[in-house]
Amino acid sequence: MINFPKPDAEQYYNSFVIRNFDVSTDESRLVFSSNMNGKLDVYAIELQDEISYPYPLTYQGQSSNFIKIDPQGRHILAGFDHDGNENYHLYALRPEGGVPLKLVEGEPIDKFFFSFLSEDGQRLYYGTSQNNPQFINTYVLDLKTREQKLLVEGKDAMTSLVAVSPDEQTIVYQKGYSNTYSVSLVRGADGVDACLTPSADEEQVTGKARFIDNDTIIFTTDYKAEFAYAAKYTISTGEFQVLFEIPQEDVSELRWHQESRSIYVLTEKGVEDGLYVYAYDTGNLEALKLPTSVVGQMHVVKSGAVYILARGSVDPDNIYRYDAGKWTMLTRNVVLGVTNEDLVSPETVRYTSFDDMEIEALLFRAKDELANGYTIFWPHGGPQYAERKHFRAMFQYLLAEGYHIFCPNFRGSTCYGRSFTKLVEREWGEGPRKDCLAGMDWLFEQGISSRDRLFVMGGSYGGYMTLLLAGRNADYFRAAVDIVGVSNLFTFVKSVPEFWKPMMDRWIGDPERDHDRFVKDSPITYLDQMVNPMLIIQGANDPRVVKEESDQIVEALRAQGRDVEYLVFDDEGHGISRRENNITACRRVAAFLKRNQG
């Protein structure tokens, strides 16, 4: 009998991530961004080969924010940043790959956002911070003549192009005032704008627009509703019409299939996604079973096949095709040397918070034979986001090390209705923090954990919450791990990307008007009470939560003689994308937790 050793962090991170993908018009080729070689690059699979195997198209090791295959197969369009700085520029690749060719010149600080490629592949529609860093301008570039034209000048709010009509005479663009207030406007050749919903002045989130012909637009909106639904706008009459709603589910994506006159629909329902097909002419809505829990991207091609990028709690990123009533996995991404029985799926639990509000959470229980008696409390990022049933290599490694993991979807989380999501706005540090404390109390009441056997770890807003809990409620847990977390609201609102700044007042508040609340909700206010050991992890190129946010809390705590470890990755941004760095961070977290057990 051979006894193999317990898997190391390296095995869990030898599953890879897939960020985005596209399928060629004839469905012969799949192109996707992945860190299969340890760094993010672009890969391809020939789908019609008897034996298909992914092969690289780039080797520069940079993140891509979109991939679009030319309809005639002449090239591949993609956006690349540099070491996580999120300043994506537009490039073209030969079909065979190689060195990307920059399509639009810009300064290193400029950002470019792909919007649409014309049916003939000749005109590229994109947004850019160039000359308008706060509100973003939208252009169309003729790839043959190199002529470009300004379509939308961003004003008052960040703007983004959402859809272009089949004849390219009409566009839909979005103005985003906050995560919970965005309107979509249709503009024809006359340059006159019309709102897709009856009023642009009422708070709503309206987007994901698709033209089904030159006169008809389908889109998602939560106008006058708690959950987003599918609606239709007729340009010639200006008529707004609700197509369908799905109770307690947010319609998050629509894809039109012309040949069958069907709409493929993605929804978010708490910790999982749903997939439906809606027959446009009859109104019939049919549910389709997904191969796993959460969908990151969906394409519907001319043949009617559906391609999705999806993952689940024990399923790393994979691309699947739905055709003839069944799903086929096109990539084979698994956790190396680990069976599905070795991995842990979470329970969905609910608990009552301080004001009787019900909070949903995911509870991962380490297997009985491995459990070490300690629990990690994970407040998610966002904050207008939700922890869902998707794969995290670090979770599975720490579960194998014996830790339970508890992930609450506190107030402000998405997927639970518009009112719930808005509860975090200008209220970053009070209600959500109390929801977290109620979650910890629930763990104690259930006998799952105790104050001397609990750790807190989170990233981004979750890192902010980790720091705030460490300052205000240090008696609830032993030690904390902050990953790219905000430490000071006063400095954070000034250092975010320029196109975020117009929404800061609605999201967090104004540092002068709300001075006292900014003081109360900033973790750095509570340095004297931050007595627990702490590990802080930061990407040097982070454009969202800049390195100075971590620097200042580390320096202040060290000046007080506190136990603080600081791990900085010089080639990362907001989070960790490179396999080597992920393995380093995971091992460092595991060693930190081990050292701070009782």
N, C-alpha and C positions, 0 to 999 in steps of 0.2 A: 504493500500500500504506500503510495507516494503522497506526502502531505505538503502541499504548496503553501508558501508564505502568504500572508495577507497582502492584497494589492496596495501598492503605493499610490500617492497622488498622481504620479506620472501616468498610470494606467487610465485613470478617470479622465485626464485631459488629453489622452490620445483618441478620445472621441473628438470630432471636430465640429465647428460651427459652420452654418451656411447662412449668409447674410441676405442675399437676394439672388434672383435667377430670372432667366427668360428662355422661351422656347422658340425655335425657328418656325417660320410660316408653314413649312412642310412637315413639321414635327420630327425632323430627322436629327435635330441637335438640341442639346440642353447646355446652357452656359450659366455658370453660377460663381459666386464669390465665396471662398472658404479659406480656412487656415489649415488645410490638410498637410502642408509642409511646415507647420509651426507658425507661419505668418500669413496674413490675409493676402490672397492672390485670386486670379480668375482661372477657372477650370472649365473644361467641356467634356461632354459625353456624347458619343454618336449613338443615338437611340435605335437606329435601324441595323446596326451591326449585330451579328449573331452573338458575339461576346463584346459587351460594352465595358469600358474602363475609363475613369476620369483621367484627363491629362491636362497639364498646365498651359495657360495662354499668356500669363505674365509672371514675372519673377522679381518685381520691385518691392513686394511685401508691404503693401499699403491697403487700407480699407477702401471699399467701394460702396457708394451710396445708391447706385442704380446700375442696371445692365439692360441694354436694349439692342437686340439683333436687328440689323437692317433687313427690311422685308424681302429684299432681293439677294441677301446673303453676301453683300459686298464688303461689309465691315461690322464691327461690334462697337457700340457706344457705351461708355462707362464714366463714372465720376470717381476720382481718387483724391484723398487728402494726404497729409504728411504726418506720420507718427501720432495719429489720434487728435490732430488739431481741429478737425471737422471743417477745414477750409477746402471743401471739395471743388475741383476744377473739372471741366469737360474734356474728355479724350476720345479718340477713335483707335481701335485696334484692327489690324489685319484679321481676316477670318482664321488665319493660322496662329495668331497671337504675335508676341514680340514686344517691342518698346512702344508704349502708348504715345500717340501723337496728340498734342494739345490743340483743341479746336478754337478756343477763344482765349486770347491773351488777357492776363490779369495779374495784379499784385498778389504776393503770397497771402495777404490777409483777406483777399476777396473770396466770396462764397458763390457757388453756382449750383442751381437746383434744376434737375431735369424735369420737364413737364410732359412733353408729347413729341412724337415723331410722326410726320405725315405718312399717309398710306403708301406713297411712292418712295418714302425714305429720303426725300430731298430737303425737307424743311424741319428744322429742330427748334422746338419751343422750349424756352428755359427762363428761369428767374435768376437774378444776381443781386448781390449787395453792392456791386461796383457802382459808384456814384450815388448810391442810395442805401447806406448800410442799415438804417433802421426799418425802412418800410419795403424795400426790395422792388426792383423794376422787372418787368417781363418783356422778353424780346422773342422774335422769330428770326432764325438764321437760315439763309439759303446755303446749303452745304456745297452746292455746285458753283454759284457765282460769288459766295462769301459775303453777300449783301445781308445786312440785318436791319430790322425795323423794331422800333419801340411800340409795344402793344398796350401795356398798362404801366403807368407811373404810380408807384406806391405812395399813398398819402394817408395820414391819420392812423393807420394800422398796418401790420405786416400783410402783404398781398402775395398770393400765389395762384398760378394758373391751374385750373382744375380739369377743364375739358375743352376740346375743340370740335366743332361740328364737322360732319363728313365733307362738306364743301369748303371748309376752312374759312367761312365768312362770319362765323359767330363763335364767341368764346364764353366760357364761364370762369370767373375768377373769384377767389375767396378773400375776404378781409377778416383777419383774426385779431380780436381785441383781448382775448384771454383764452384759456383752455376750455372755458364754458360759454364763450360768446364769439361766434364767428358767423358771418353771413356770406351767402354766395350770390353773385350778381351776373346776369347775362348781358353781354354787349354785342350788338350787331355791327354791320358795316357802317351804320350811321353814327356810331360812337356813343349811343344813348344806353344807359344802364337801367336794368330792371331787376328787382329782387326776386329770387325764386320763391320766397315765402311771402305771405300777405304784408308783413312789416319787417323792415330791417332794424327798427328801433327796439324791438322786443328781444331780450336775451335768448339766444338759441345757439345750437351748433348745427350748421348746415354745410354739407360737403359731399364728397364722393360722387360727384355728378358724372353722368354718362349720357351722350347723345344717342338716341335710338334711331333718329333721322334728323333732318335739318330743322325740324320744327318742334321736336319733342325731347325733353330732358328728364331723366330719372335721377333721383338723388336721395341721400339720407338727411334726416333732420329730426330734431326733438322740439320743433316749434310747438309751443303750448302743450308739451307732453313731458312725462318723466323719462321715458325711454325713446331712443331714436327709432324711427320707422321709415318706410320707403314712400316717396312721394313723386309726383309728376308735375312738370310745368310745360304748358303749351305756349310757345313764343308768339304765335299769330294772334292768340286771344288773351294772353296774359293770365290764363287760368291755372290756379294751384289746386292739386287734387291729391288726397291721400290714396296710395295704392294698397298698402296693407301694413298692419301692425302685428307684432308677435308679443303677447303679454310677458312682461318681466324680462324681456331680452332687448338689447341694443342692436339694431341693424347697423353693422359696422362697414360693410363692403357690398357693392353691387357690381355684377359683370353681365353685360348684355350679350346674348347669343342670337345673332340676326336670323340664322337659318331655321332655328326652332322657335323663334320669337319668345325666348325665355330669359328670365333674369335669375342668375345664380347669386345667392344671398348668403353672406356670412353674418353671424350674430355673436354677441358676447353675452353670456349668461353666468354671472358670478365667476367661478374659477375655471369654466370651460367655454368652448365655442360651439356654435351650431352651424349647420350648412343646410340650405333649402334651395329648391328650384321653384320658381313662380312662373306659371304659364300666363303670359301677358294678355292673351285674348280671352281666356276663360276665367282667370282669377284663381285658378287652383294652385295651392301652395303645398309642396311635398317636402318632407324632411328626408335628408340623406345622411346616412351614418358615416361619420368621420373615422379615419383609421387611427387617430390619436386625438389628444385633447385640445390643442391650441394651434391655430393657423396663423402664420406670419405673412403669407403672400399667396395670392390666387390668380391664375390666368385661365381664361376659357378660350379655346382656339376654334377655328372655323369648323372643324370636324365635330365639335361638341364635346370633346374631351376636356376634362378639368384637371389642371395641374396645381398642386398646392405645396408650399413649404410649411411643414408642421412639426410639432414636437409634443411630448407628454412628460409626465413626471419621471418616468423611467425610459423614455424614448428620446435620444438626442435628435437634432435637426435631420430631417430627411425630406426628399422631394418625392411626391406620390402623384400618380395619374389615375383618374377615375374615367373608366370607359366601359360601355356595355354592362353597367351595373356592378362593376367590381373595381377595387383599388389595387394598383400595382406599385410597389416600392421601387423607385428608379435609382436611388442611392442606397448604399448599405453602410450606414453609420451606426456603430454600436460601441458600447463600452468595452474596451479591450480586456480580454481575460476574465470577464465578469458575466454571469448569467442574469437573466431577468429576475430569477428567484433571489439573487443576491442583492438586488436593488430594492428600494423602498418607495411604495406609493403612499400618498398621504390620506388621512381621513379628513373629511370636511366637517368642521364642528362650528357651533355657534355659542356665544356667551353674551351676557347682559352687561352693558357698560354702566358708568356712574349715573347716567340720566335715563336708564332703562332702555336705551337704544340697543338693538341687537347687532352684534358684530360677527361676521363670518370669518373663519380662519382655517388654515391648513395645518394639520398636525402630522408631522413625520415621526414615527416611533422607531427608534433603533431596534433591531431584532433582539429578542430576549437574551440570546446567547452572547451578544456583543455589547449590550447596554451597559454604560459606565455610571449611570445615575445622574448625569448632568444634562442640562437642556440649554439650547441656544435660542434666544428670542430674536426674531428677524423682522424688524420694521422695514417695509419695502420702500423703494425710491419713488420718485414722482414729484410731489406726493399724489398728484392726480393720475394714478396708475393703480394696478392691483397685482397682488401676488397670485399667480394662477398655476394650473397644473402643467408647468413646463420644466424641462430638464435643466438642472444646475449641477455641474460636475462637482463643485465644492460641497454642495449639500450631500450628495451621495457618498463622497469620500468621508465627510465628517460623521455621517450616519454609520458607515462601516467602522469608524473609530469609536462608536458607542454613544454618540450624542443624539438625543431627541432634538427636533427643530420645530419651532412654533412660529407661524407666519400670519399675523392678523391683518385683515383688510379694514383698517380703522376708517373713521369718517374722513371724507376727502377722496377715498378710493373710487375708481371707476367701476362700471359693471353693476352698480346697485341703484341706479337712478340719478337723475340730474340734481335733485335736492341734496342727496347724500354727498355727491362729488363736490358741490359748492361749499360744504361745511368747513373746508380747510382754508378757503380764501380769506385773507387778512386774519387768519386764525391758526397760524402754523404751529404754535407751541402749546396750546391749551387743550382743546377738545381731543385732538389726535393723541397727545401725550397721556391724557386720562384714559382714553380707550386702551392704550398700551398697558397702563398700570392695571386696568381691570382685567386685561388678558393675563397678566402675570398672576394676579390674585386668583383667577380661575385655575391656572396651572397648579397653584399651591393648594387650592381647595380640592382639586381632583387627585392630589397626591402624585402628580406627574413630576413636579419640581418643588424647590424650596428656595428661599432667599440665598442660602449659602451654596446652592448647587445650580445657579442660573447665570448664564452669560448673555450679553446683548451684543449683536453684530448687525450692521446695516451699511448700505451704500447709497451715496447721493443724498436725497432727502432722508433715507434710512440712516445714513451716517450722521446727518444733522440730528435726527431724533435720538440716536445712540449717544451723541455728545450731550444733548439736553437732558436726557434721563440720567446720564453720569453726573451732571451738575445738580439736578433738582431731586433725584430719587436714587442716590447711590446706595441706599440701604436695601434696595430690592435685588441686587445682584452682585457677583464677585468681581467681574472685570468686563471690559468693553473693547470691541474692534470697530473702528470707524474707517470706512472706505470712501474716499472723496466726498466727505461731508462738509456742509456749511457750518462754520463756527461763529460767524458774526454777521447778522442781517444788514448792518450798516455798510459793511464793505462788500457784501455779496451783491446787493442791488446795483452797485456801481461797477462791478467787474464782469457781469454777465455779458454774453454776446449782444451786439448793438440791436439786433432785431428782436431780442427779448425785452429790451428796456421799456418799450411802450406798454407792455402788459404787466409790468412790475407792480404798479399801484393796485390794480384789481387783484393780483395774485397774492402779494405780500403786504402792500401798503406803502405809504409815503414816509420816509425816515424823519421828516420834520413834523408833519401833522400827527404821525403815530409814534413819536419819539419814545414815549414811556413803554408802549407795547413792544417796540423793537428791542429796548433794553431787556424787558422781561422775557422775551422769546429768543434772545441770543445766548447760545451756550456759553460764550466767553464771559458772560456776566457772572457765572457761577464757579469761577476757578477755585475759590476757597473750598467748595464742597466736592470738587472732583478728586476724590481720594482713592478711587479704585485704579488698579493697573490698567493701562490702555495701550493698544496697538493701533497706529494710524497709518493708512496706506493711501498713496496719492500718485497720480500721473502728472508728470511735469508739464505736459502740454494740454492739460484739461482746459477747454474753453468755457465750460459751464460753471464748474466750481474750481476756480483757479488755485494754483498751488499755494498762494499766499493765505488762503483760508485755512489750510492745514498748518502752514509754517507758523502762523501767529498763535494757534492754540498749543502747538508743540513747544515753542519758545517760552510761552507764558507758564506752562506746566513744569517745564524743566527748571525754570527760574525759581519755582517753589519746591524743587527737589522731588517731584512726583515721578512715579515709575511709568515712563512713556517710551515705547519703541516707535521708531518712525522709518517706514519703508517707502522710498520714492523710486518710481520707474521713469527714467529719462526719455523713453521712447513710447510712452503711453499717454492717452488722453483721459476722457471721462469713463473710467472702467479699464479693464485689462483685456487685450485682444490676442497678444502673442502667447503661444503655448508655454514657452520657457518661463515667461513672467507669471503666468497663471499658476504653474507648478511651484515656483518660488513663493508666491503669495500664499498658496494653499498650505504648503509645508510650514510656512512661518506662522500662519493662523493656528494650525494644529499644535505646533510647539508652544505657542503663547497660551493657548487654552490648557494644555497639559501642565505647563508650569504653574498655572494659577488655580489648579484644582486644590481642594482642601486636603 
